[in-house]
Structures are given as C-alpha cells and as structure tokens.
Amino acid sequence: MFTLVRSLSLRRLALEQIPTVAVAWLLAEAFYKFHSFTLEAGAFLGTWFVLDAGVQFARSFLSKPQKVAAQPLR
C-alpha cells in the first residue's frame, strides 16, 4: 500500500484510486456480510483489484487510438 501511494502522482491517486477505493468500500459495506474480518477484507481488496483493473483497461483503451498500418497488397 505504501509503495502504491508513493509511486503514483497525487493527481492519479485523486482521479483513479480514491474513487475506485470508495466504490469498492461501498460495495463491501452493502453486500459482504461474511461475519469474518479476514473474509470481508479479502473480498474488499479483491473488489478493489477488479474495479481498478477495469478502470485501467478503460483508460488505456480510450486514451490510445488504435493505429492500423496499411500493408501493401502483393
């Protein structure tokens, strides 16, 4: 966690990680009732991981236009 906070810029933390953590936290509070701190914490971290992966995928998909090089016909 410390490495994550240190390696990302403040802007990236504010725009990507804080909203993702907040959504994962709300989902965990609303739906995860395992009566075990360990299971709920693991489910929260897994949810955060999946949401962050989705955000990163969407970010890379939307920010880079796909360039297809035209190949000559032979």
TARAMO-V660290 format. One record per residue. N is the residue number from 1. RES is the residue in three letters. OMEGA is omega as a letter, one per 40 degrees, with the letter a starting at -180 (* if undefined). Layout:
BEGIN
n=N res=RES omega=OMEGA
n=N res=RES omega=OMEGA
END
This chain:
BEGIN
n=1 res=MET omega=i
n=2 res=PHE omega=i
n=3 res=THR omega=i
n=4 res=LEU omega=a
n=5 res=VAL omega=a
n=6 res=ARG omega=a
n=7 res=SER omega=a
n=8 res=LEU omega=i
n=9 res=SER omega=i
n=10 res=LEU omega=i
n=11 res=ARG omega=a
n=12 res=ARG omega=i
n=13 res=LEU omega=a
n=14 res=ALA omega=a
n=15 res=LEU omega=a
n=16 res=GLU omega=a
n=17 res=GLN omega=a
n=18 res=ILE omega=i
n=19 res=PRO omega=i
n=20 res=THR omega=i
n=21 res=VAL omega=a
n=22 res=ALA omega=i
n=23 res=VAL omega=i
n=24 res=ALA omega=i
n=25 res=TRP omega=i
n=26 res=LEU omega=i
n=27 res=LEU omega=i
n=28 res=ALA omega=i
n=29 res=GLU omega=a
n=30 res=ALA omega=a
n=31 res=PHE omega=a
n=32 res=TYR omega=i
n=33 res=LYS omega=a
n=34 res=PHE omega=a
n=35 res=HIS omega=i
n=36 res=SER omega=a
n=37 res=PHE omega=a
n=38 res=THR omega=i
n=39 res=LEU omega=a
n=40 res=GLU omega=i
n=41 res=ALA omega=i
n=42 res=GLY omega=i
n=43 res=ALA omega=i
n=44 res=PHE omega=a
n=45 res=LEU omega=i
n=46 res=GLY omega=i
n=47 res=THR omega=i
n=48 res=TRP omega=a
n=49 res=PHE omega=a
n=50 res=VAL omega=i
n=51 res=LEU omega=i
n=52 res=ASP omega=i
n=53 res=ALA omega=i
n=54 res=GLY omega=i
n=55 res=VAL omega=a
n=56 res=GLN omega=i
n=57 res=PHE omega=i
n=58 res=ALA omega=i
n=59 res=ARG omega=a
n=60 res=SER omega=i
n=61 res=PHE omega=a
n=62 res=LEU omega=a
n=63 res=SER omega=a
n=64 res=LYS omega=i
n=65 res=PRO omega=a
n=66 res=GLN omega=i
n=67 res=LYS omega=i
n=68 res=VAL omega=a
n=69 res=ALA omega=i
n=70 res=ALA omega=a
n=71 res=GLN omega=a
n=72 res=PRO omega=i
n=73 res=LEU omega=i
n=74 res=ARG omega=*
END
